[in-house]
Amino acid sequence: MKNYILAIDQSTSATKAILFDEGCKLVGRVNVEHKQYYPAAGWVEHDAEEIYRNTVEAIRRLMAEGHLQEGDHCSLAITNQRETVVVWDAETGKPVSNAVVWQCQRGAEICRELKEAGHEKTFLAKSGLLIDPYFSASGVKWILDHVEGAREAAEAGKLRLGTIDSWLIWKLTGGAVHATDYTNASRTLLFNIHTLDWDEELCALFTVPRSMLPEAKPCDAVFGRTTIEGLFPEGIEIAGVLGDSHGALAGQMCFEAGMGKATYGTGSSVMVNIGEEAVAAPEGLVTSVGFAAKGKVFYAFEGNIHCTGATLRWLADQLQLIASPAETEALATSIESTNGVYLVPAFAGLGAPWWNSEAKAIIAGMTLGTTKAHVVRAALEAIPYQIKDLVDLMTGQAGVKLKELRVDGGPTRNRFLMQFQADMLNATINRADIEEASALGAVVMNGLARGVWATLDEVAALRTSDNRIEPKMEAAEREALHGGWIEAVKLINRK
């Protein structure tokens, strides 16, 4: 008999069923995509019932691959796309409309009115978030105000709401459990991250009845039991739930204040564990519950950079300086430096700490001696510069020193990029051999909930294939290079 943890990773585009053993090793996975709905300009919806069907189908296919044998023990963990919200009938279990996806802008006018009424400071102080349709609450209010009969049913206590984790838990338990975890709750604009409960004032401002809301629990709670539509006739436990970015923080085992994770993709998502105090985030960033386990709550700052890997694709697809991003490392290391060339990739404006949405990208410092290699190296160096600016902002506000940045994503295979990142941060870069970081975070919480591991330290010891890149650059050189970057940014940062 073997013990397994089955993780559901429900993302914006698809649902994965991923099987891990209790050594956190990936055993098998199945991916089932779902349809995207765009009923109006700027609107994005999902069919919540399709997502549930796909969840069961993904698990069914995974079991059909033969990884689980009769007598094996299994439990279920969940990680999910965050702010996407579902409203459903408590009696029938039927959604009153399609789910409003985090990308959807239908709540923009609702958010604008709240901001104009002067409520921004209230939401920031209590929820840690900015008033924005990105978060769940405006989608809920829109549904209640525009779906026929929804407002009356909600006031009568007949409707429930939840992020996708809550919807799946409800469906998997046959309506017996209406619950969520603190991380997902902290992305709704209705949750007080200090009291760890739904906030009456915030709910009232969005006109959301308290009766609709799920019970909020720590990530390492046991949420209920399920047969998964008869696939496990005796039932298995649902334990370990958290939002996907938080799952990656836990999956990268950033369990201490000052540890952060960066995902390098088209853009870069950066999240830093700031410890057990919910410090106010710097302008434009947000504070959320990072994760909650073993009786403790760890908070995190989160920010996103628009163009990192996208800049390298631009070099290949638009400028055609390279055939693919894979060529950038050899070109960058073929020269000693950029000779003062800086590429500021403000293709979608400048984010933190500059906040200039009208800025345009530039290449600065070129001479007649500038070559393709200089431009390519400048494009690579722009990625660590941007992440440094964001991390410095986060750690400075929280009063913590970055101990280590744990990284994932395709560009992390570029050794020049990772060394320059370590040098710019003057901190260790830890590139782990990790697959499915978000799902692994849910697995970690599942194991803690069920007593597989007693402490976070015990879990951290399971982290494998640490590949640490240590900073080598002298402080004077780092400051000079970064100073040049700041001057290049100033050339376009004229509001």
KOLLUM-207275 format. One line per field, with one value per residue (C-alpha): residue number from 0; x, y, z; residue in three letters. Coordinates in pm, 1 decimal, always signed. Example, Ala and Ser with C-alpha at 12.3 -4.5 7.8 and 13.67 -1.06 7.14 Angstrom:
REM KOLLUM-207275
resi c(0|1)
east c(+1230.0|+1367.0)
north c(-450.0|-106.0)
up c(+780.0|+714.0)
resn c(ALA|SER)
END
This chain:
REM KOLLUM-207275
resi c(0|1|2|3|4|5|6|7|8|9|10|11|12|13|14|15|16|17|18|19|20|21|22|23|24|25|26|27|28|29|30|31|32|33|34|35|36|37|38|39|40|41|42|43|44|45|46|47|48|49|50|51|52|53|54|55|56|57|58|59|60|61|62|63|64|65|66|67|68|69|70|71|72|73|74|75|76|77|78|79|80|81|82|83|84|85|86|87|88|89|90|91|92|93|94|95|96|97|98|99|100|101|102|103|104|105|106|107|108|109|110|111|112|113|114|115|116|117|118|119|120|121|122|123|124|125|126|127|128|129|130|131|132|133|134|135|136|137|138|139|140|141|142|143|144|145|146|147|148|149|150|151|152|153|154|155|156|157|158|159|160|161|162|163|164|165|166|167|168|169|170|171|172|173|174|175|176|177|178|179|180|181|182|183|184|185|186|187|188|189|190|191|192|193|194|195|196|197|198|199|200|201|202|203|204|205|206|207|208|209|210|211|212|213|214|215|216|217|218|219|220|221|222|223|224|225|226|227|228|229|230|231|232|233|234|235|236|237|238|239|240|241|242|243|244|245|246|247|248|249|250|251|252|253|254|255|256|257|258|259|260|261|262|263|264|265|266|267|268|269|270|271|272|273|274|275|276|277|278|279|280|281|282|283|284|285|286|287|288|289|290|291|292|293|294|295|296|297|298|299|300|301|302|303|304|305|306|307|308|309|310|311|312|313|314|315|316|317|318|319|320|321|322|323|324|325|326|327|328|329|330|331|332|333|334|335|336|337|338|339|340|341|342|343|344|345|346|347|348|349|350|351|352|353|354|355|356|357|358|359|360|361|362|363|364|365|366|367|368|369|370|371|372|373|374|375|376|377|378|379|380|381|382|383|384|385|386|387|388|389|390|391|392|393|394|395|396|397|398|399|400|401|402|403|404|405|406|407|408|409|410|411|412|413|414|415|416|417|418|419|420|421|422|423|424|425|426|427|428|429|430|431|432|433|434|435|436|437|438|439|440|441|442|443|444|445|446|447|448|449|450|451|452|453|454|455|456|457|458|459|460|461|462|463|464|465|466|467|468|469|470|471|472|473|474|475|476|477|478|479|480|481|482|483|484|485|486|487|488|489|490|491|492|493|494)
east c(+0.0|+128.3|+24.2|-49.3|-173.9|-393.2|-370.2|-621.2|-460.5|-753.1|-610.4|-755.5|-727.8|-743.7|-776.7|-491.1|-510.6|-160.5|-56.0|+231.2|+374.8|+440.6|+800.7|+663.7|+761.1|+533.9|+389.3|+142.0|-75.8|-365.9|-475.0|-827.4|-891.6|-1214.5|-1384.4|-1333.7|-1640.3|-1621.8|-1984.8|-1891.3|-1582.4|-1357.4|-1571.3|-1438.5|-1644.6|-1608.7|-1876.1|-1833.8|-2019.5|-1782.8|-1488.4|-1634.3|-1699.3|-1343.8|-1209.5|-1380.9|-1278.3|-913.8|-909.2|-1085.2|-825.8|-540.0|-676.2|-717.9|-342.0|-297.9|-92.3|-332.0|-373.8|-636.6|-545.0|-344.9|-431.7|-511.0|-627.0|-716.2|-555.1|-668.9|-495.7|-680.0|-699.1|-767.1|-1013.9|-1255.4|-1590.7|-1904.4|-2251.6|-2486.3|-2820.0|-2776.9|-3063.0|-3005.9|-2627.4|-2674.2|-2478.6|-2702.4|-2464.2|-2125.5|-1828.5|-1678.4|-1307.8|-1029.6|-954.5|-1310.3|-1362.5|-1740.3|-1692.7|-1485.5|-1768.2|-1853.3|-1489.9|-1467.0|-1767.9|-1620.5|-1289.5|-1459.0|-1653.4|-1320.4|-1314.9|-967.3|-793.4|-1054.7|-1007.9|-631.3|-614.3|-847.0|-802.9|-450.3|-582.9|-653.8|-1014.0|-1005.3|-1226.5|-933.3|-1055.9|-1378.5|-1617.8|-1723.0|-1804.3|-2033.4|-2208.6|-2254.6|-2419.8|-2652.7|-2748.6|-2795.9|-2907.8|-3284.6|-3392.1|-3037.1|-3048.1|-3375.5|-3249.6|-2924.4|-3105.5|-3323.7|-3013.5|-3064.7|-2740.6|-2377.3|-2058.1|-1702.3|-1378.8|-1317.2|-1174.8|-1495.6|-1712.0|-1519.6|-1535.4|-1911.8|-1961.7|-1721.6|-1893.7|-2243.4|-2316.1|-2216.7|-1922.7|-1909.6|-1553.5|-1244.8|-894.9|-740.8|-534.1|-829.1|-1042.6|-773.4|-816.1|-1187.8|-1183.2|-1430.2|-1185.4|-1004.5|-647.8|-589.2|-892.8|-889.7|-1263.2|-1512.2|-1546.7|-1896.4|-1804.8|-1637.6|-1927.7|-2175.5|-1986.7|-2018.8|-2374.2|-2282.6|-2489.9|-2279.3|-2493.2|-2340.2|-1984.6|-1795.8|-1620.3|-1256.4|-993.0|-612.4|-448.4|-356.8|-713.6|-917.6|-1211.5|-1428.4|-1462.8|-1553.9|-1608.4|-1536.7|-1859.0|-1802.8|-1440.6|-1346.5|-1649.7|-1526.9|-1444.1|-1116.9|-1023.8|-1004.3|-712.3|-477.3|-621.1|-464.6|-458.5|-211.4|+44.9|+40.4|+76.8|+393.8|+527.9|+467.7|+574.9|+904.3|+911.8|+954.8|+859.0|+1062.6|+1036.3|+1272.6|+1229.0|+1064.4|+977.1|+987.4|+828.7|+998.3|+763.4|+616.7|+622.2|+735.9|+532.8|+720.3|+598.3|+799.4|+719.9|+717.9|+653.2|+366.3|+272.0|+45.9|+251.0|+96.5|+231.9|+416.2|+202.9|+54.1|+147.0|-76.3|-52.0|-217.0|-209.6|+91.3|-13.6|-143.4|-16.0|+73.8|-114.5|+75.5|-17.7|+253.8|+182.4|+329.4|+378.3|+297.7|+379.0|+396.7|+633.4|+481.5|+774.0|+1056.7|+1050.4|+833.1|+1129.9|+1337.6|+1055.4|+1042.3|+1411.2|+1337.3|+995.1|+995.0|+1358.8|+1474.2|+1811.1|+1798.5|+1622.3|+1504.2|+1556.5|+1782.7|+2055.9|+2072.0|+2310.1|+2587.2|+2555.2|+2554.2|+2867.2|+3050.8|+3117.9|+3240.4|+2958.4|+2690.5|+2931.3|+2666.9|+2371.5|+2042.3|+1711.4|+1410.1|+1125.4|+831.9|+627.0|+321.0|+426.0|+633.7|+512.4|+657.3|+821.5|+766.8|+394.9|+392.2|+142.6|+224.3|+599.4|+738.4|+1033.0|+1377.0|+1731.9|+1972.2|+2351.0|+2423.6|+2726.5|+2861.2|+3039.7|+2716.8|+2655.0|+2373.5|+2539.8|+2525.8|+2154.3|+2077.5|+2279.5|+2103.1|+1766.9|+1869.7|+2006.5|+1677.3|+1505.4|+1720.0|+1708.7|+1327.5|+1309.8|+1564.0|+1353.4|+1046.6|+1220.6|+1394.5|+1057.0|+902.1|+1178.7|+1238.3|+873.5|+854.5|+1187.5|+1320.3|+1633.2|+1594.6|+1748.4|+1694.8|+1495.0|+1358.9|+1295.0|+1107.2|+1015.2|+1190.7|+1429.6|+1585.6|+1785.1|+1986.0|+2296.9|+2401.8|+2057.1|+2055.4|+2407.9|+2326.7|+2007.4|+2206.3|+2456.4|+2189.4|+2002.1|+2322.8|+2133.2|+2127.7|+1919.6|+1786.3|+1678.9|+1516.0|+1435.3|+1066.7|+763.1|+412.8|+506.6|+147.4|+20.2|+317.8|+223.0|-123.9|+37.6|+253.4|-56.0|-234.8|+49.2|+63.7|-313.2|-302.9|+7.9|+234.4|+481.5|+485.3|+665.1|+750.7|+1116.6|+1043.7|+878.9|+1163.7|+1406.0|+1225.3|+1331.0|+1555.1|+1818.0|+1900.7|+2097.6|+2223.4|+2373.5|+2568.6|+2639.0|+2992.3|+2980.6|+3146.0|+2913.2|+3067.9|+3011.8|+2655.7|+2572.3|+2725.9|+2537.1|+2208.0|+2265.5|+2293.0|+1964.1|+1793.8|+1920.6|+1787.6|+1448.1|+1441.4|+1473.1|+1121.4|+964.5|+836.9|+479.0)
north c(+0.0|+346.5|+693.4|+964.7|+1322.7|+1417.1|+1789.4|+1981.6|+2284.0|+2479.3|+2761.7|+3029.7|+2811.4|+2452.1|+2207.5|+1974.2|+1662.8|+1595.5|+1300.4|+1331.3|+1079.7|+1181.4|+1260.5|+1546.4|+1363.3|+1407.2|+1074.7|+1168.8|+1449.4|+1515.2|+1850.3|+1938.5|+2281.8|+2477.2|+2735.2|+3111.4|+3331.8|+3696.6|+3820.6|+4190.1|+4405.1|+4362.4|+4086.0|+3735.3|+3445.2|+3075.6|+2807.8|+2693.7|+2368.3|+2289.9|+2350.6|+2104.5|+1844.0|+1887.7|+1846.8|+1508.8|+1411.6|+1499.2|+1283.7|+1000.9|+1007.9|+1018.7|+712.0|+536.2|+568.7|+316.9|+518.7|+437.2|+70.8|-95.4|-42.8|+276.0|+567.8|+906.1|+1253.2|+1565.5|+1912.6|+2218.7|+2522.4|+2757.2|+3069.4|+3327.3|+3617.3|+3443.3|+3421.1|+3206.0|+3277.8|+2979.9|+2869.9|+2705.5|+2461.0|+2351.6|+2403.4|+2574.2|+2892.2|+3194.1|+3301.9|+3221.4|+3286.7|+3636.0|+3587.2|+3792.9|+3944.4|+4075.9|+4453.1|+4462.3|+4588.1|+4890.2|+5141.8|+4996.5|+5034.2|+5385.4|+5498.0|+5356.0|+5530.0|+5859.2|+5824.4|+5813.9|+5450.7|+5356.6|+5398.4|+5185.2|+4894.4|+4926.7|+4930.3|+4634.5|+4411.7|+4509.8|+4552.6|+4828.7|+4884.3|+4716.6|+4485.7|+4241.2|+4132.1|+3939.8|+4179.3|+4398.1|+4085.7|+3963.0|+4299.1|+4310.5|+3966.2|+4060.4|+4387.3|+4253.2|+3887.4|+3872.1|+3770.8|+3741.1|+4035.2|+3920.0|+3561.0|+3678.6|+3896.2|+3596.3|+3386.7|+3157.3|+3225.4|+3137.9|+3279.6|+3161.1|+3161.4|+2846.0|+2651.7|+2713.7|+2613.9|+2288.1|+2205.8|+2264.3|+2041.9|+1769.6|+1743.8|+1746.8|+2087.3|+1979.6|+2222.1|+2590.5|+2696.1|+2867.6|+2934.7|+3260.3|+3318.6|+3303.5|+3503.6|+3770.4|+3833.9|+3920.6|+4279.9|+4153.5|+3992.8|+4165.9|+4032.4|+4146.3|+3982.1|+3691.1|+3721.4|+3874.9|+4246.8|+4386.2|+4734.7|+4606.7|+4372.5|+4659.2|+4886.8|+4620.9|+4532.3|+4165.0|+3982.1|+3799.3|+3485.7|+3430.9|+3396.7|+3073.3|+2987.1|+3093.2|+2849.2|+2818.1|+2659.2|+2346.4|+2266.6|+1956.6|+2084.9|+1773.9|+1438.8|+1346.2|+1038.6|+1249.6|+1132.3|+775.1|+742.1|+679.3|+495.8|+508.9|+878.7|+1069.1|+1381.5|+1726.8|+1896.1|+2174.7|+2465.9|+2792.1|+3025.7|+2952.4|+3229.8|+3146.2|+2781.4|+2868.3|+3055.9|+2748.4|+2507.8|+2697.5|+2655.8|+3024.5|+2969.7|+3249.8|+3628.2|+3762.4|+3465.8|+3534.4|+3371.5|+3506.8|+3338.7|+3430.4|+3408.8|+3660.7|+3891.6|+3820.3|+3761.8|+3846.0|+3757.7|+3811.1|+3661.3|+3960.0|+3762.8|+3751.7|+4121.4|+4258.2|+4563.3|+4812.9|+4756.8|+5023.4|+5223.5|+5007.1|+4674.8|+4465.8|+4284.8|+3943.1|+3640.2|+3452.9|+3127.2|+3008.9|+2687.6|+2531.9|+2803.1|+3088.5|+3336.1|+3465.6|+3772.1|+3862.7|+4155.4|+4085.2|+4271.3|+4199.3|+4315.1|+4339.5|+4261.7|+4023.0|+3717.3|+3919.2|+4148.2|+3855.2|+3744.0|+4100.0|+4077.5|+3760.6|+3825.5|+4199.9|+4307.8|+3965.6|+4016.3|+3654.7|+3340.6|+3253.0|+3361.5|+3058.6|+3249.1|+3534.2|+3372.7|+3310.8|+3663.0|+3823.4|+3639.1|+3713.9|+4067.7|+4208.5|+4457.5|+4655.7|+4952.8|+5173.9|+5054.1|+5018.8|+4884.0|+4998.5|+4764.9|+4994.2|+4830.4|+4846.2|+5145.1|+5141.5|+4973.4|+4980.5|+5193.4|+5437.7|+5408.3|+5572.2|+5398.5|+5632.8|+5556.7|+5403.7|+5165.0|+5298.7|+5183.7|+5438.4|+5488.1|+5357.2|+5463.7|+5365.7|+5083.5|+4929.4|+4577.9|+4326.1|+4161.3|+4486.5|+4529.0|+4165.3|+4181.8|+4507.3|+4334.6|+4049.6|+4285.7|+4479.1|+4179.1|+4171.8|+4552.8|+4548.9|+4270.2|+4450.1|+4767.4|+4569.5|+4361.1|+4668.5|+4839.1|+4537.9|+4461.6|+4827.7|+4882.6|+4564.2|+4624.1|+4279.8|+4180.5|+3946.8|+3617.7|+3425.9|+3453.3|+3122.4|+3122.4|+2922.5|+2954.7|+2894.6|+3196.3|+3068.5|+2821.7|+3120.0|+3115.2|+3470.1|+3600.1|+3421.8|+3534.2|+3894.2|+3865.7|+3744.1|+4025.2|+4295.5|+4173.9|+4091.5|+3782.8|+3411.8|+3290.4|+2941.4|+2761.1|+2438.9|+2141.5|+2194.7|+2101.5|+2235.8|+2473.1|+2583.0|+2225.9|+2131.9|+2411.6|+2259.9|+1920.0|+2071.5|+2211.5|+1878.2|+1690.7|+1940.1|+1912.6|+1534.4|+1508.7|+1367.3|+1640.0|+1801.6|+2127.9|+2360.1|+2279.3|+1913.2|+2002.8|+2233.3|+1942.2|+1770.1|+2040.8|+1878.3|+1980.7|+2316.3|+2513.2|+2821.6|+3111.6|+3342.2|+3709.9|+3784.8|+4151.5|+4419.4|+4676.9|+4968.5|+4799.7|+4699.8|+5054.8|+5203.2|+4966.5|+5013.0|+5387.6|+5385.1|+5194.7|+5456.8|+5734.2|+5548.5|+5509.4|+5880.7|+5956.5|+5823.7|+5866.2|+6218.0|+6243.2)
up c(+0.0|-92.2|+22.1|-234.0|-239.2|-533.7|-613.5|-820.0|-986.8|-1129.3|-1343.8|-1569.7|-1879.4|-1758.2|-1471.2|-1382.4|-1170.3|-1038.1|-825.0|-575.4|-334.7|+25.6|-60.8|-277.1|-597.7|-898.7|-1013.1|-1286.4|-1423.2|-1657.6|-1802.6|-1921.7|-2074.8|-2037.2|-2259.2|-2222.6|-2266.9|-2379.3|-2379.5|-2405.8|-2452.1|-2149.5|-1998.2|-1925.7|-1792.5|-1713.6|-1684.7|-1323.9|-1387.8|-1678.1|-1444.1|-1192.2|-1463.8|-1589.1|-1236.4|-1203.2|-1558.4|-1497.7|-1184.4|-1368.6|-1648.0|-1399.2|-1222.5|-1557.0|-1610.8|-1330.6|-1082.5|-798.0|-705.7|-489.6|-126.3|-185.1|+40.8|-115.9|-10.0|-208.8|-210.9|-408.0|-555.3|-785.7|-998.1|-736.8|-771.8|-1012.7|-831.8|-853.5|-712.1|-677.3|-535.4|-195.2|-253.7|-612.4|-628.3|-965.5|-1045.1|-1112.6|-1390.6|-1534.8|-1307.4|-1328.0|-1404.6|-1247.2|-1589.3|-1625.8|-1620.3|-1570.3|-1214.4|-1317.1|-1269.1|-927.2|-821.1|-963.1|-759.4|-437.9|-502.9|-579.8|-253.8|-69.7|+43.6|-85.4|+250.4|+425.0|+185.4|+186.1|+566.4|+615.6|+309.8|+204.8|-149.8|-397.6|-508.3|-846.6|-1058.4|-1057.8|-712.7|-651.7|-478.8|-772.3|-974.3|-696.3|-669.5|-1046.4|-1043.5|-758.1|-927.2|-1280.9|-1268.6|-1235.4|-885.6|-753.3|-513.6|-356.8|-324.5|-166.2|+88.4|+172.9|+245.4|-52.3|-242.6|-176.0|-321.5|-342.7|-532.6|-736.5|-439.5|-245.1|-540.5|-587.2|-215.7|-217.2|-519.7|-406.1|-67.2|-214.5|-63.3|+287.5|+317.5|+226.6|+303.1|+167.6|+294.2|+415.6|+99.3|-138.3|+103.6|+115.9|-258.9|-251.0|-106.7|+157.1|+402.2|+687.4|+681.0|+1041.0|+1204.7|+955.3|+908.0|+667.9|+735.0|+782.0|+658.5|+342.4|+269.5|+320.8|+82.5|-188.1|-71.4|-25.5|+240.9|+501.1|+457.8|+112.8|+240.1|+310.2|+633.9|+607.7|+736.3|+748.5|+445.4|+641.4|+750.8|+672.7|+468.6|+440.7|+265.9|-90.4|-305.7|-619.9|-785.0|-673.9|-786.8|-422.2|-279.3|+81.4|+54.2|+91.8|+285.1|+127.8|+302.8|+200.6|+3.4|-120.4|-418.8|-696.3|-634.0|-264.7|-359.1|-549.2|-244.2|-28.2|-303.1|-325.9|+54.4|+130.2|+491.3|+649.4|+638.3|+375.0|+143.7|-188.4|-515.3|-868.0|-1165.0|-1492.1|-1785.4|-2026.7|-1728.6|-1375.3|-1061.0|-743.3|-393.5|-75.1|+265.4|+505.1|+824.9|+1070.8|+1059.6|+787.2|+691.9|+448.4|+97.4|-104.2|-347.4|-619.1|-457.5|-233.9|+97.4|+119.4|+342.1|+204.1|+369.5|+706.2|+862.1|+1198.7|+1385.3|+1219.9|+948.7|+716.7|+506.4|+169.0|-63.8|-425.8|-744.3|-1114.0|-1388.5|-1734.8|-1964.1|-1881.5|-2107.3|-2345.8|-2408.1|-2530.6|-2760.0|-2896.3|-2987.3|-3181.7|-3332.4|-3396.0|-3429.7|-3552.9|-3384.3|-3266.8|-3381.7|-3030.9|-2667.6|-2623.1|-2811.4|-2560.6|-2312.4|-2565.4|-2705.9|-2360.0|-2248.5|-2572.5|-2445.5|-2112.9|-2064.5|-2246.8|-2273.1|-2114.7|-2323.7|-2133.7|-2264.2|-2060.9|-2166.0|-2094.0|-2369.4|-2142.3|-1933.8|-1615.5|-1299.8|-948.7|-827.7|-1115.9|-1192.1|-1532.8|-1759.0|-2048.5|-2058.6|-2378.5|-2417.2|-2511.7|-2581.3|-2434.3|-2444.0|-2794.2|-2998.7|-3340.8|-3159.0|-3029.3|-3162.8|-3155.6|-2854.7|-2656.6|-2722.2|-2638.8|-2316.7|-2223.6|-2274.8|-2044.7|-1779.2|-1780.3|-1621.0|-1302.2|-1281.3|-1278.0|-1022.7|-804.1|-810.9|-703.6|-436.3|-292.1|-266.3|-92.8|+154.7|+237.0|+326.9|+534.4|+703.6|+608.7|+420.7|+126.5|+237.9|-81.1|-402.7|-526.0|-895.9|-1156.0|-1522.3|-1853.7|-1846.1|-1522.1|-1734.3|-1860.7|-1639.0|-1726.5|-1632.7|-1297.2|-1206.3|-1291.7|-1084.8|-783.0|-833.8|-857.8|-549.0|-360.6|-248.2|-320.1|-612.4|-552.1|-867.1|-757.0|-973.0|-909.7|-1112.6|-1060.6|-776.9|-704.3|-677.3|-461.5|-221.9|-184.7|-125.9|+148.6|+321.3|+280.8|+448.8|+735.1|+783.6|+805.6|+1022.4|+750.8|+850.3|+1191.4|+1111.4|+825.0|+881.7|+820.3|+489.7|+388.3|+424.0|+133.5|-111.5|-370.9|-625.6|-472.7|-728.0|-552.8|-741.8|-512.1|-580.9|-700.2|-795.2|-584.5|-430.1|-623.3|-958.5|-867.9|-762.2|-1077.8|-1309.1|-1128.1|-1118.6|-1496.7|-1515.1|-1297.1|-1524.8|-1829.9|-1665.3|-1586.6|-1958.2|-2015.2|-1671.9|-1731.6|-1614.3)
resn c(MET|LYS|ASN|TYR|ILE|LEU|ALA|ILE|ASP|GLN|SER|THR|SER|ALA|THR|LYS|ALA|ILE|LEU|PHE|ASP|GLU|GLY|CYS|LYS|LEU|VAL|GLY|ARG|VAL|ASN|VAL|GLU|HIS|LYS|GLN|TYR|TYR|PRO|ALA|ALA|GLY|TRP|VAL|GLU|HIS|ASP|ALA|GLU|GLU|ILE|TYR|ARG|ASN|THR|VAL|GLU|ALA|ILE|ARG|ARG|LEU|MET|ALA|GLU|GLY|HIS|LEU|GLN|GLU|GLY|ASP|HIS|CYS|SER|LEU|ALA|ILE|THR|ASN|GLN|ARG|GLU|THR|VAL|VAL|VAL|TRP|ASP|ALA|GLU|THR|GLY|LYS|PRO|VAL|SER|ASN|ALA|VAL|VAL|TRP|GLN|CYS|GLN|ARG|GLY|ALA|GLU|ILE|CYS|ARG|GLU|LEU|LYS|GLU|ALA|GLY|HIS|GLU|LYS|THR|PHE|LEU|ALA|LYS|SER|GLY|LEU|LEU|ILE|ASP|PRO|TYR|PHE|SER|ALA|SER|GLY|VAL|LYS|TRP|ILE|LEU|ASP|HIS|VAL|GLU|GLY|ALA|ARG|GLU|ALA|ALA|GLU|ALA|GLY|LYS|LEU|ARG|LEU|GLY|THR|ILE|ASP|SER|TRP|LEU|ILE|TRP|LYS|LEU|THR|GLY|GLY|ALA|VAL|HIS|ALA|THR|ASP|TYR|THR|ASN|ALA|SER|ARG|THR|LEU|LEU|PHE|ASN|ILE|HIS|THR|LEU|ASP|TRP|ASP|GLU|GLU|LEU|CYS|ALA|LEU|PHE|THR|VAL|PRO|ARG|SER|MET|LEU|PRO|GLU|ALA|LYS|PRO|CYS|ASP|ALA|VAL|PHE|GLY|ARG|THR|THR|ILE|GLU|GLY|LEU|PHE|PRO|GLU|GLY|ILE|GLU|ILE|ALA|GLY|VAL|LEU|GLY|ASP|SER|HIS|GLY|ALA|LEU|ALA|GLY|GLN|MET|CYS|PHE|GLU|ALA|GLY|MET|GLY|LYS|ALA|THR|TYR|GLY|THR|GLY|SER|SER|VAL|MET|VAL|ASN|ILE|GLY|GLU|GLU|ALA|VAL|ALA|ALA|PRO|GLU|GLY|LEU|VAL|THR|SER|VAL|GLY|PHE|ALA|ALA|LYS|GLY|LYS|VAL|PHE|TYR|ALA|PHE|GLU|GLY|ASN|ILE|HIS|CYS|THR|GLY|ALA|THR|LEU|ARG|TRP|LEU|ALA|ASP|GLN|LEU|GLN|LEU|ILE|ALA|SER|PRO|ALA|GLU|THR|GLU|ALA|LEU|ALA|THR|SER|ILE|GLU|SER|THR|ASN|GLY|VAL|TYR|LEU|VAL|PRO|ALA|PHE|ALA|GLY|LEU|GLY|ALA|PRO|TRP|TRP|ASN|SER|GLU|ALA|LYS|ALA|ILE|ILE|ALA|GLY|MET|THR|LEU|GLY|THR|THR|LYS|ALA|HIS|VAL|VAL|ARG|ALA|ALA|LEU|GLU|ALA|ILE|PRO|TYR|GLN|ILE|LYS|ASP|LEU|VAL|ASP|LEU|MET|THR|GLY|GLN|ALA|GLY|VAL|LYS|LEU|LYS|GLU|LEU|ARG|VAL|ASP|GLY|GLY|PRO|THR|ARG|ASN|ARG|PHE|LEU|MET|GLN|PHE|GLN|ALA|ASP|MET|LEU|ASN|ALA|THR|ILE|ASN|ARG|ALA|ASP|ILE|GLU|GLU|ALA|SER|ALA|LEU|GLY|ALA|VAL|VAL|MET|ASN|GLY|LEU|ALA|ARG|GLY|VAL|TRP|ALA|THR|LEU|ASP|GLU|VAL|ALA|ALA|LEU|ARG|THR|SER|ASP|ASN|ARG|ILE|GLU|PRO|LYS|MET|GLU|ALA|ALA|GLU|ARG|GLU|ALA|LEU|HIS|GLY|GLY|TRP|ILE|GLU|ALA|VAL|LYS|LEU|ILE|ASN|ARG|LYS)
END
